[in-house]
């Protein structure tokens, strides 16, 4: 029973990884859904701000 549960969980995770790899829009959607609404308060010089795409159309 436990082995079946582990196998099913591994299969589900593998399918999720494949879906994310093949669909960058899904990655952006997942990030937006999980974002808590707070921007970073400090950044390092030359660092990036996650989820802030200044090159978007």
HELIX and SHEET records of a PDB file:
HELIX    1   1 UNK A    2  UNK A   22  1                                  21    
HELIX    2   2 UNK A   24  UNK A   34  1                                  11    
END                                                                             
